[in-house]
């Protein structure tokens, strides 16, 4: 077994499977003891990053050089703090008044506004819309980087890219660059590997709830934890987190128009669709499976990076209370979660040099999914090929 895993990887020992790979990061003083123990137990391991602190400082250092005064100077190939991202959102709204509308759908636990960018011609009324959120888990910095990249590409290519122009003329895009604003801010200032929100629990000293286990769909069942100190803590009740409640309220209000829900996570190189909470086939499996296949093929065409795709429960692991399952159950027919690069070498510390290729290939996949919404697909229950899907 190699020490280094998947995306929202095992947060406790019960999720670790035989012959699976697992990531860990270890304090400097504990490395020798861990190495000795692994060797004694005959467990194969490999050190991917020998100095984690140094890699963290590469991404958070030199802040002054990254503060940009205008959109033309904004650097999309570095990670940005929450303040920089929100300033950028205001700038997008100011400089593209015919294609961008910025608004807030509520406030976070710590009182920060939850901003959305709506893309599309302001003069049109749309029948269909696509929702994209990034930064549900604070430490997954490539997510917010992609949401910004998507907006930049959509606006800059509108004039010359016929596909993007058609999408923007016929769809609304609701983009939420940072879902978990409190957690993201905390990951910049205090703990680079923070995952959850920052809400307080009256009975425990541990803070935060996993914003992807807090939705009202099989809440707090398999794959979620009822322990407040765990990374997959489901919260005291569904939609306990103001961030989750605000997005759920917005999506419920617009569910007749929102045809696709896309949540950007990292890492694992996967494109997942429902269900997460059970081993079962969704009614419109044919259409969703086809959309996923086409998206992954488009992504591969950029740099030859392979993504696995399939139901989240069998492709990654079972989890309950996820936003993707909630979106699907609430009438959004195309619900996806991307797990972007990589598969464990850099993990959450994906280097800034890989922002461009990662976002470029993901852009192709998201455009492919969005384009598919403009075509009709026959829905109906797919009769499974048991040889292809023996586990369902």
CORRAFEN-V686309 format. One record per backbone hydrogen bond with DSSP energy under -1.0 kcal/mol. NH is the residue of the N-H (numbers start at 1). CO is the residue of the C=O. If there is no record, write none. Layout:
[[NH & CO] [NH & CO]]
This chain:
[[4 & 2] [4 & 22] [7 & 267] [9 & 6] [9 & 7] [15 & 12] [16 & 13] [20 & 17] [22 & 2] [30 & 27] [34 & 30] [35 & 31] [36 & 32] [37 & 33] [38 & 34] [39 & 35] [40 & 36] [41 & 37] [43 & 38] [55 & 51] [56 & 52] [57 & 53] [58 & 54] [60 & 56] [61 & 57] [66 & 63] [73 & 70] [74 & 71] [85 & 81] [86 & 82] [87 & 83] [88 & 84] [89 & 85] [90 & 86] [91 & 87] [92 & 88] [93 & 89] [94 & 90] [95 & 91] [96 & 92] [99 & 96] [100 & 96] [101 & 118] [103 & 116] [105 & 114] [108 & 112] [111 & 108] [114 & 106] [116 & 103] [117 & 175] [118 & 101] [119 & 173] [120 & 99] [121 & 168] [122 & 98] [124 & 121] [129 & 257] [130 & 172] [131 & 260] [132 & 174] [133 & 262] [134 & 176] [138 & 195] [140 & 137] [141 & 139] [143 & 140] [145 & 141] [146 & 142] [147 & 143] [148 & 144] [149 & 145] [150 & 146] [151 & 147] [152 & 148] [153 & 149] [154 & 150] [155 & 151] [156 & 152] [157 & 153] [161 & 157] [165 & 161] [166 & 162] [167 & 163] [168 & 164] [169 & 165] [170 & 166] [171 & 167] [172 & 128] [173 & 119] [174 & 130] [175 & 117] [176 & 132] [179 & 134] [180 & 135] [181 & 179] [184 & 180] [185 & 181] [186 & 182] [187 & 183] [188 & 184] [189 & 185] [190 & 186] [191 & 186] [194 & 191] [197 & 209] [208 & 199] [210 & 233] [213 & 210] [215 & 321] [217 & 215] [221 & 218] [224 & 221] [225 & 232] [230 & 227] [233 & 230] [234 & 225] [239 & 214] [240 & 237] [245 & 241] [246 & 242] [247 & 243] [248 & 244] [249 & 245] [250 & 246] [251 & 247] [252 & 248] [253 & 249] [254 & 250] [257 & 254] [258 & 254] [259 & 129] [260 & 129] [261 & 334] [262 & 131] [263 & 336] [264 & 133] [265 & 338] [268 & 340] [269 & 340] [270 & 339] [271 & 308] [272 & 337] [273 & 310] [280 & 278] [285 & 282] [288 & 284] [289 & 285] [290 & 286] [291 & 287] [292 & 288] [293 & 289] [294 & 290] [295 & 291] [296 & 292] [297 & 293] [298 & 294] [299 & 295] [300 & 296] [301 & 297] [302 & 299] [304 & 300] [308 & 269] [310 & 271] [312 & 273] [313 & 275] [315 & 311] [316 & 312] [317 & 312] [319 & 276] [321 & 217] [326 & 322] [327 & 323] [328 & 324] [329 & 325] [330 & 326] [331 & 328] [332 & 327] [334 & 259] [336 & 261] [337 & 272] [338 & 263] [339 & 270] [340 & 265] [349 & 346] [354 & 351] [355 & 352] [358 & 354] [359 & 355] [360 & 356] [361 & 357] [362 & 358] [363 & 359] [364 & 360] [365 & 361] [366 & 362] [367 & 363] [368 & 364] [369 & 365] [370 & 366] [371 & 367] [372 & 368] [374 & 371] [375 & 372] [389 & 385] [392 & 389]]
